[in-house]
């Protein structure tokens, strides 16, 4: 229990005068400046009863005075008149013999201290409990103190002072009363001017993140001009570092860094089933690849992840994130697994293209018009959810991309082609080689398959299983929408205005495609839909009005001296020619003789008799001279008669014109 001692009793314990006690109390700051009544942590109180005066708490007395009071070696000691006990707060004593308020406050202060101080207090309490154990066993108390002190390498006096400090507190509370609250001398530090504190605080809490040393030098320059008294540099630095972490982060790193201090929202994905919802995003690989045309660059991948299981369902690799790669990735997804109900999309231009999300009322990019073409996702009836820009937390697929960067991008087959994830992390062999695109695609496919099959996933849905196992279990019982054959061709790329050759074949990107149905459309312009990464399979041919014609397989080129290919081509051509002959025979029902026999006979008409007969004059050179002269005179006379007859028919007004 806390003891309250007057100055005379303390003077006798210290063997000095009461005035000397007051001077020492003022010098060592025994008495707090707060008046009574105080709680149990107070250092002094008014003396009750006749004469008044001041009583001092035994906790603030020097060690030698506490020891003398504990041993009762001075008049008015432990039970003397100069000592008073503080009654329990509220009049209800606690089991430990200490007031409940004092005990609670002591433990509160104990828990606020660092762990190393708490451990030191526990060691002190253990030593005192050892003393009590020895004393209870019959060993004199003085001998018990001496024995434990010798074993713990502490002084006997220190042990007695610790025992005096805990007084009659319960044994399990001793550590809280024995902890050290010493925080150093407070009289050495000067009070910081408010204006100086505002200056250095505003200077240090900037996004440029200036060092404390530079801020301190600027403060010293201003303080010298203003005449401010500054505390030590360490004191000001500690005061800055004592600011809340959120304030320091927002001031020196910005709001984005501050957002990371707030715990992210945990979203439950167990509400879905397999393929009900997918997440789509693009990922730029940290690997240099060599494309088919010889150019070198970092490839871009568009990937689709199942939100329920976390499995990577489909992906396409291209030079950049564009609408074509997004369409083809969705085509792989729909062809292999089916049509999802919901899609979480990034806000990139490739995903917000009209050919992907056209007709969606919530597109972030471009303007929504009534005459916009229906996008692929809109046509398939997929609900679109847009993620917040620059928010990786809202896209679970980013977690898979992080695994790809560590597991696939650093594959041994990519040695020398890895670029590092930022300009400051370039390896020493940066740019020493580039992986062929075919090799890169093969390694990525193997890595994604291993990523899906890896067991031990710790998500709430997986619970130790692999993504493949979780997806397959739900996929077997989930209602899956399947696309029709016509819908499966919607995501293929289109090349319009390709003219078929004379034999009906179509040439596209260095490949030739042909089927029998194209013969009837020779030399016509057609539309071809194709997969640029599967040009060696087939293409789909449409009329320019959009009506579907057929699918045409590729015609592989053969070596000039490849006899086997030549035989196969000749056999295929002969088979086709035979089939066409059979079709021709089926269409040609009648023979030539039967066709000629069915035609009607036509008789030639008799020639008509002429009503006007005109003599035919041959070459006059073959006629005798006399006859030729007579014929010529007759002809001139006939022309003159015809002219005279004409002039008689011309009106008088036109005679002059006729003469002319």
C-alpha positions in Angstrom: 0.0 0.0 0.0 1.3 3.5 -0.9 2.8 5.3 2.1 2.6 9.0 2.8 5.5 10.4 4.9 6.0 13.9 6.3 9.3 15.8 5.9 10.5 15.2 9.4 10.2 11.5 9.1 12.2 11.6 5.8 14.8 13.9 7.4 15.3 11.3 10.2 15.6 8.5 7.6 18.2 10.5 5.6 19.8 11.9 8.7 19.5 15.5 7.5 17.5 18.5 8.5 13.9 19.1 7.3 15.1 22.1 5.4 17.7 19.9 3.7 14.9 17.5 2.7 12.9 20.3 1.1 15.9 21.6 -0.8 16.7 18.1 -2.0 13.0 17.5 -3.0 13.1 20.7 -5.0 16.4 19.8 -6.7 15.4 16.3 -7.6 11.7 17.2 -8.4 10.1 14.8 -5.9 6.8 16.8 -5.9 4.7 17.2 -9.0 3.1 20.6 -9.9 -0.4 19.2 -9.8 -2.4 19.9 -6.7 -4.3 17.3 -4.5 -6.6 15.4 -4.8 -4.7 13.2 -7.2 -5.0 9.6 -8.1 -2.8 6.9 -6.6 0.1 8.0 -9.0 0.3 11.4 -7.2 3.6 12.3 -5.5 2.2 14.4 -2.6 -1.0 15.3 -0.7 -2.3 17.6 2.0 -1.9 16.2 5.5 -5.2 15.6 7.2 -5.9 16.6 10.8 -4.5 19.2 13.1 -1.5 21.2 11.9 -1.9 20.3 8.3 1.3 20.2 6.2 2.4 18.0 3.3 2.9 14.3 3.0 5.2 12.8 0.3 4.6 9.5 -1.5 7.2 6.9 -0.6 7.6 6.0 -4.2 9.5 9.2 -5.0 11.9 9.1 -2.1 15.5 8.1 -2.5 16.4 4.5 -2.2 18.1 4.9 1.1 15.0 6.5 2.6 12.7 3.8 1.3 15.0 1.1 2.7 15.0 2.8 6.2 11.2 3.1 6.1 10.9 -0.6 5.0 13.1 -1.8 7.8 11.5 0.5 10.4 14.9 1.8 11.4 13.6 5.4 12.0 11.1 6.8 14.3 7.7 7.2 12.7 8.7 4.4 10.3 6.5 1.8 8.8 3.8 2.1 11.4 4.8 5.4 13.0 2.8 8.6 13.3 4.7 10.2 10.4 3.4 7.6 8.0 -0.2 7.4 6.7 -1.7 4.9 4.3 -4.0 5.9 1.4 -7.4 4.4 1.8 -8.6 2.2 -1.1 -10.5 4.1 -3.9 -14.3 3.7 -3.6 -13.9 2.0 -0.3 -13.6 -1.4 -1.8 -10.2 -3.1 -1.3 -8.9 -5.4 -3.9 -7.3 -8.8 -3.3 -3.8 -7.4 -3.9 -4.1 -4.9 -1.1 -3.7 -2.0 -3.7 -6.5 0.3 -4.7 -8.2 -0.9 -7.9 -7.6 2.4 -9.7 -3.9 2.4 -8.8 -3.5 -1.3 -9.9 -5.3 -0.7 -13.2 -3.2 2.4 -14.0 0.0 0.6 -13.1 -0.8 -2.2 -15.5 -1.7 0.2 -18.2 1.6 2.0 -17.9 3.3 -1.4 -17.9 1.8 -2.6 -21.1 2.7 0.7 -22.9 6.4 0.1 -22.3 8.7 -1.8 -24.7 9.1 -5.5 -24.4 12.6 -5.4 -23.1 11.6 -3.3 -20.1 8.7 -5.7 -19.3 11.1 -8.6 -19.4 13.5 -6.9 -17.0 10.6 -6.3 -14.6 9.7 -9.9 -14.8 13.3 -10.9 -13.8 13.1 -8.5 -10.8 9.8 -10.0 -9.7 11.3 -13.5 -10.0 14.2 -12.6 -7.7 11.8 -11.2 -5.1 9.7 -14.3 -5.3 12.8 -16.4 -4.7 13.5 -14.3 -1.6 10.0 -14.9 -0.3 10.4 -18.6 -1.0 13.6 -18.9 1.0 12.1 -16.8 3.8 9.0 -19.0 4.0 11.3 -22.0 4.1 12.8 -20.8 7.4 15.9 -18.9 6.2 16.3 -15.5 7.8 15.1 -12.7 5.6 18.5 -10.9 5.7 20.2 -14.1 4.6 17.6 -14.7 1.9 18.3 -11.2 0.4 22.0 -11.7 0.6 21.9 -15.2 -1.1 19.6 -14.1 -4.0 21.6 -10.9 -4.5 24.8 -12.9 -4.7 23.3 -15.3 -7.3 21.8 -12.6 -9.4 24.8 -10.3 -9.2 22.9 -7.4 -7.8 23.3 -5.6 -4.5 21.4 -6.6 -1.4 20.2 -3.0 -1.1 18.7 -3.0 -4.6 16.7 -6.1 -3.8 15.4 -4.5 -0.6 14.4 -1.4 -2.5 12.5 -3.5 -5.0 10.7 -5.3 -2.2 9.8 -1.9 -0.6 8.4 -0.7 -4.0 5.9 -3.6 -4.3 4.9 -3.2 -0.6 1.9 -5.4 0.0 0.9 -5.8 -3.7 -0.1 -9.3 -4.9 2.8 -11.5 -6.1 1.4 -11.6 -9.7 1.4 -7.8 -9.8 5.0 -7.3 -8.8 6.3 -7.0 -12.4 4.0 -4.0 -13.1 5.3 -2.2 -10.0 9.0 -3.0 -10.6 9.1 -1.9 -14.2 11.4 1.1 -14.9 9.8 4.3 -16.2 13.0 6.2 -16.6 12.9 8.1 -19.9 16.0 10.2 -19.5 16.5 13.7 -18.3 13.8 16.1 -19.5 15.6 19.2 -18.4 18.2 19.1 -21.2 15.8 19.6 -24.1 14.6 23.1 -25.0 11.0 23.7 -26.0 10.7 24.0 -29.8 9.3 27.3 -31.0 5.8 26.7 -32.6 6.9 28.6 -35.7 10.1 26.5 -35.9 8.0 23.3 -35.6 5.6 24.4 -38.3 8.6 25.2 -40.6 10.5 22.0 -40.3 7.3 19.9 -40.3 6.0 21.5 -43.5 9.5 21.2 -45.1 9.9 17.6 -44.2 6.4 16.4 -45.2 6.8 17.0 -48.9 6.5 14.6 -51.9 10.1 15.4 -52.8 11.1 13.5 -49.6 13.9 15.8 -48.5 16.3 14.4 -46.0 16.1 15.5 -42.4 19.6 16.9 -42.5 18.7 19.3 -45.3 15.5 20.4 -43.5 17.5 20.9 -40.3 20.1 23.1 -42.1 17.3 25.3 -43.4 15.7 25.5 -40.0 19.0 26.5 -38.4 19.4 29.3 -41.0 15.9 30.6 -40.2 16.4 30.2 -36.5 19.7 32.2 -36.6 17.9 35.0 -38.4 14.8 34.9 -36.1 16.7 34.4 -32.9 15.1 31.1 -32.0 16.5 28.7 -29.5 16.5 25.2 -30.9 16.7 21.9 -29.1 19.1 19.2 -30.2 18.9 17.8 -33.7 18.0 14.3 -32.4 15.1 15.7 -30.4 13.5 17.3 -33.4 14.1 14.2 -35.5 12.5 12.0 -32.9 9.5 14.4 -32.8 9.1 14.2 -36.6 9.3 10.4 -36.5 6.7 10.3 -33.8 4.1 11.7 -36.2 1.5 9.1 -37.2 2.6 6.8 -40.0 -0.4 7.7 -42.1 0.6 11.4 -42.0 4.2 10.7 -42.9 3.2 8.4 -45.7 0.7 10.8 -47.2 3.1 13.8 -47.0 6.2 12.1 -48.3 4.9 9.4 -50.6 1.5 10.5 -51.7 -2.1 9.3 -51.6 -1.5 6.1 -53.6 1.0 5.0 -50.9 -1.5 6.0 -48.2 -4.2 3.8 -49.9 -1.9 0.8 -49.4 -2.0 1.3 -45.7 -5.7 0.7 -45.7 -6.5 -3.0 -45.8 -7.9 -4.2 -49.1 -11.4 -5.6 -49.3 -11.5 -9.4 -49.4 -14.0 -10.5 -52.0 -15.7 -13.9 -51.8 -15.5 -15.8 -55.1 -17.1 -18.9 -53.9 -20.5 -17.5 -54.9 -19.6 -18.3 -58.6 -19.3 -21.6 -60.4 -16.8 -22.6 -63.0 -16.9 -20.4 -66.1 -19.7 -18.1 -64.7 -17.3 -15.2 -64.3 -13.9 -14.5 -66.0 -11.3 -11.8 -65.6 -9.5 -10.5 -68.7 -6.3 -8.4 -68.7 -3.1 -7.9 -70.6 0.5 -8.7 -69.5 3.7 -7.5 -71.1 6.4 -10.1 -70.8 9.9 -9.2 -69.5 11.5 -11.3 -72.3 12.9 -10.3 -75.7 11.5 -12.4 -78.5 12.3 -12.5 -82.2 9.3 -12.4 -84.4 8.9 -14.2 -87.7 9.9 -11.1 -89.7 13.1 -10.7 -87.8 12.1 -7.8 -85.5 12.9 -8.0 -81.8 10.6 -6.8 -79.0 8.7 -7.7 -75.8 5.5 -9.6 -76.5 2.1 -8.8 -75.0 -0.3 -11.5 -73.8 -4.0 -11.3 -73.4 -5.2 -13.8 -70.8 -8.5 -14.9 -69.5 -8.8 -16.3 -65.9 -11.8 -18.1 -64.3 -12.7 -16.1 -61.2 -14.1 -19.1 -59.3 -11.1 -21.5 -59.5 -8.3 -19.1 -60.6 -7.5 -21.3 -63.6 -6.0 -19.6 -66.7 -8.5 -20.6 -69.4 -7.2 -19.0 -72.6 -4.5 -16.7 -73.8 -3.0 -15.1 -77.0 0.3 -13.5 -77.6 0.8 -10.6 -80.0 3.0 -7.6 -80.4 0.6 -5.3 -78.6 -2.7 -5.3 -76.7 -5.2 -4.9 -79.5 -8.8 -5.8 -80.3 -7.8 -8.7 -82.5 -5.9 -10.5 -79.8 -8.7 -10.0 -77.4 -11.2 -11.4 -80.0 -9.0 -14.5 -80.6 -8.5 -15.1 -76.9 -12.3 -15.1 -76.4 -12.6 -17.3 -79.4 -10.4 -19.9 -77.8 -12.3 -19.7 -74.5 -15.7 -20.1 -76.1 -14.6 -22.9 -78.4 -12.9 -24.9 -75.6 -15.1 -24.3 -72.6 -18.2 -22.3 -73.4 -19.7 -18.8 -73.0 -19.3 -17.1 -69.6 -22.1 -15.1 -68.0 -19.9 -12.2 -66.6 -16.6 -10.7 -67.6 -14.4 -8.3 -65.6 -12.6 -6.2 -68.1 -9.7 -3.7 -67.9 -10.2 -0.2 -69.3 -7.5 -0.5 -72.0 -8.2 0.4 -75.6 -8.0 -3.2 -76.8 -10.8 -4.2 -74.4 -12.9 -1.1 -74.9 -12.9 -1.4 -78.7 -16.3 -1.3 -80.4 -15.6 -4.7 -81.9 -15.3 -6.2 -78.4 -17.8 -4.2 -76.2 -19.8 -2.2 -78.8 -23.4 -1.6 -77.6 -22.5 -1.9 -73.9 -24.0 1.1 -72.0 -21.1 1.4 -69.5 -18.1 1.7 -71.7 -15.5 4.1 -70.4 -13.7 4.9 -73.7 -15.1 6.6 -76.8 -18.7 7.7 -77.3 -21.7 5.4 -77.3 -23.8 5.8 -80.4 -27.0 4.1 -81.4 -25.6 2.9 -84.7 -22.5 1.3 -83.2 -21.9 -2.3 -84.2 -22.6 -4.9 -81.6 -19.4 -6.1 -80.0 -18.3 -9.7 -79.6 -19.2 -9.8 -75.9 -22.5 -8.0 -76.4 -23.5 -10.4 -79.1 -22.7 -13.4 -77.0 -24.8 -12.0 -74.1 -21.9 -11.6 -71.7 -22.4 -9.1 -68.8 -19.5 -6.6 -68.7 -18.0 -5.2 -65.5 -15.2 -2.6 -65.9 -12.5 -2.4 -63.3 -11.2 0.8 -61.7 -8.3 2.3 -63.7 -4.8 1.6 -62.2 -6.3 -0.6 -59.5 -4.6 -4.0 -59.3 -6.6 -5.0 -56.3 -9.8 -5.3 -58.3 -8.2 -7.7 -60.8 -7.4 -11.1 -59.4 -5.5 -12.1 -62.5 -2.7 -9.7 -61.5 -1.7 -12.3 -58.8 -1.2 -14.9 -61.6 0.8 -12.5 -63.6 3.2 -12.1 -60.7 3.7 -15.9 -60.7 4.4 -15.8 -64.4 7.1 -13.2 -63.9 9.0 -15.4 -61.4 8.3 -18.8 -62.8 8.0 -18.5 -66.6 9.8 -15.3 -67.5 13.0 -16.6 -65.8 12.9 -20.0 -67.4 16.4 -21.3 -68.3 15.4 -21.4 -71.9 15.0 -17.6 -71.7 18.6 -17.0 -70.4 19.9 -13.8 -71.9 16.5 -12.7 -73.1 15.1 -11.6 -69.7 15.0 -7.8 -69.4 14.2 -7.3 -65.7 10.9 -5.9 -64.4 12.1 -2.3 -64.4 15.0 -0.2 -65.9 16.9 -0.4 -62.7 16.8 -4.2 -62.6 18.5 -5.0 -65.9 20.6 -8.2 -65.7 24.3 -8.1 -66.7 23.5 -10.2 -69.8 20.7 -7.8 -70.9 20.0 -7.9 -74.6 22.5 -10.7 -75.3 19.9 -12.9 -77.1 16.3 -13.0 -78.2 14.0 -16.1 -78.0 12.3 -17.2 -81.3 8.6 -16.6 -81.0 7.8 -20.3 -81.5 10.0 -21.3 -78.6 8.6 -18.5 -76.4 5.0 -19.6 -77.2 5.8 -23.2 -76.4 7.5 -22.4 -73.0 4.6 -20.1 -72.0 2.1 -22.8 -72.8 4.0 -25.3 -70.7 4.3 -22.8 -67.8 0.6 -22.0 -67.8 -0.3 -25.7 -67.8 2.0 -26.2 -64.8 0.5 -23.1 -63.1 -3.0 -24.6 -63.4 -1.9 -28.0 -62.2 0.2 -27.0 -59.2 -1.4 -28.4 -56.0 -1.4 -26.7 -52.6 -3.4 -23.6 -53.5 -4.5 -21.7 -50.4 -7.5 -19.8 -51.6 -10.9 -20.2 -49.9 -12.2 -22.2 -52.8 -9.1 -24.4 -53.6 -8.2 -25.4 -50.0 -5.0 -27.2 -51.0 -6.1 -28.4 -54.4 -5.0 -27.2 -57.8 -6.8 -24.8 -60.1 -7.5 -27.6 -62.5 -9.1 -29.8 -59.9 -11.3 -27.0 -58.6 -12.4 -26.0 -62.1 -13.1 -29.5 -63.2 -15.2 -30.4 -60.2 -17.5 -27.4 -60.6 -17.5 -27.5 -64.4 -19.0 -31.0 -64.5 -22.1 -29.9 -62.6 -22.4 -26.2 -63.7 -24.8 -25.0 -66.4 -22.6 -24.1 -69.3 -23.7 -22.1 -72.4 -22.4 -23.3 -75.7 -22.0 -21.1 -78.8 -23.4 -22.1 -82.1 -21.2 -22.9 -85.1 -22.2 -19.5 -86.6 -21.2 -17.7 -83.3 -17.9 -19.4 -83.2 -16.8 -17.5 -86.4 -17.6 -14.1 -85.0 -14.2 -13.6 -83.3 -12.2 -14.5 -86.4 -10.4 -11.7 -88.3 -12.0 -10.6 -91.6 -10.3 -9.7 -94.9 -12.7 -8.2 -97.3 -12.5 -7.9 -101.1 -10.2 -10.8 -101.9 -10.8 -11.9 -105.5 -10.8 -15.6 -106.1 -8.5 -16.9 -108.8 -9.5 -18.5 -112.1 -9.6 -21.9 -110.4 -11.6 -20.5 -107.4 -8.6 -20.7 -105.0 -8.0 -17.8 -102.6 -4.5 -16.5 -101.7 -4.1 -15.0 -98.2 -0.9 -14.0 -96.4 1.2 -16.3 -98.6 -1.1 -19.3 -98.3 -3.6 -20.7 -100.8 -7.0 -22.1 -99.8 -9.4 -24.0 -102.0 -12.5 -26.2 -101.9 -14.9 -27.4 -104.6 -17.6 -24.9 -103.6 -15.2 -22.0 -104.6 -15.1 -23.1 -108.2 -18.5 -21.4 -108.9 -17.1 -18.2 -107.5 -14.0 -17.9 -109.5 -12.9 -14.3 -110.2 -15.4 -12.9 -107.7 -14.6 -10.7 -104.7 -15.2 -12.5 -101.4 -14.8 -12.0 -97.6 -12.5 -14.4 -95.7 -12.5 -14.9 -91.9 -9.3 -16.5 -90.5 -7.2 -17.0 -87.4 -3.8 -15.4 -88.0 -2.1 -17.9 -85.7 -3.7 -20.9 -87.4 -3.2 -20.1 -91.1 -2.2 -23.7 -91.9 -5.7 -25.0 -91.1 -8.6 -23.4 -92.9 -10.4 -20.1 -93.5 -14.1 -19.3 -93.7 -15.4 -17.7 -96.9 -18.4 -15.3 -97.2 -20.0 -13.3 -99.9 -19.6 -9.5 -99.7 -23.1 -9.3 -98.4 -22.2 -11.4 -95.4 -23.8 -14.7 -96.4 -21.7 -17.8 -95.6 -20.3 -19.9 -98.4 -17.9 -22.6 -97.1 -14.7 -23.3 -95.2 -11.6 -23.7 -97.4 -8.6 -25.8 -96.2 -5.0 -24.7 -97.0 -3.2 -26.0 -100.0 0.3 -26.8 -98.9 3.2 -26.0 -101.3 5.3 -29.1 -102.2 9.0 -29.3 -103.1 9.9 -29.1 -106.7 11.3 -32.6 -106.8 8.9 -34.1 -104.2 7.6 -37.1 -106.1 5.3 -38.3 -103.3 3.6 -34.9 -103.1 3.2 -34.8 -106.8 1.6 -38.3 -106.8 -0.8 -37.2 -104.0 -1.7 -34.1 -105.9 -2.3 -36.0 -109.1 -4.4 -38.6 -107.4 -6.5 -35.9 -105.7 -6.9 -34.0 -109.0 -7.8 -37.2 -110.8 -10.4 -38.1 -108.1 -11.9 -34.6 -108.4 -12.0 -34.8 -112.2 -13.7 -38.2 -112.0 -16.2 -36.8 -109.6 -16.9 -33.9 -111.9 -17.3 -36.2 -114.9 -19.8 -38.3 -112.9 -21.7 -35.1 -112.0 -21.7 -34.1 -115.7 -22.9 -37.5 -116.7 -25.7 -37.3 -114.2 -26.7 -33.9 -115.5 -26.4 -34.9 -119.3 -29.4 -37.3 -119.6 -29.8 -37.3 -123.4 -27.2 -38.3 -125.9 -26.3 -36.1 -128.9 -28.3 -38.3 -131.3 -31.4 -38.1 -129.0 -31.1 -34.4 -128.7 -30.8 -34.0 -132.5 -33.8 -36.2 -133.1 -36.0 -34.1 -130.8 -35.2 -30.9 -132.8 -38.0 -29.9 -135.4 -37.1 -30.0 -139.2 -37.0 -26.5 -140.9 -37.8 -26.3 -144.7 -36.1 -23.5 -146.8 -38.6 -20.9 -148.2 -38.9 -20.2 -152.0 -37.1 -17.0 -153.3 -39.5 -14.1 -154.2 -39.8 -12.6 -157.6 -38.4 -8.9 -158.1 -40.9 -6.2 -159.1 -38.3 -3.5 -160.2 -35.4 -4.6 -162.4 -32.3 -2.4 -162.7 -29.6 -3.2 -165.2 -26.2 -4.0 -163.8 -23.4 -2.2 -165.4 -20.1 -3.9 -165.2 -16.7 -2.5 -166.0 -16.9 -0.2 -169.1 -13.4 -1.0 -169.9 -14.6 -4.5 -171.0 -17.3 -3.0 -173.3 -16.5 -1.9 -177.0 -15.7 1.8 -177.4 -18.8 2.6 -179.4 -21.1 1.0 -176.9 -19.3 2.6 -174.0 -19.8 6.1 -175.5 -23.4 5.5 -176.0 -23.9 4.3 -172.5 -22.1 7.3 -171.1 -24.3 9.7 -173.1 -27.4 8.0 -171.9 -26.2 8.3 -168.3 -25.5 12.1 -168.6 -28.9 12.6 -170.2 -30.6 10.8 -167.3 -28.8 13.0 -164.7 -29.8 16.2 -166.5 -33.4 15.1 -166.6 -33.4 14.4 -162.8 -31.9 17.8 -162.1 -34.5 19.6 -164.1 -37.3 17.8 -162.4 -35.8 18.8 -159.0 -35.6 22.5 -159.9 -39.3 22.5 -160.8 -40.1 21.3 -157.3 -38.1 24.0 -155.5 -40.1 27.2 -154.5 -39.4 30.5 -156.3 -37.8 32.1 -153.2 -35.2 29.4 -153.2 -34.3 29.6 -156.9 -31.4 31.9 -156.3 -30.2 29.6 -153.5 -30.6 26.6 -155.9 -28.6 28.4 -158.5 -25.9 29.0 -156.0 
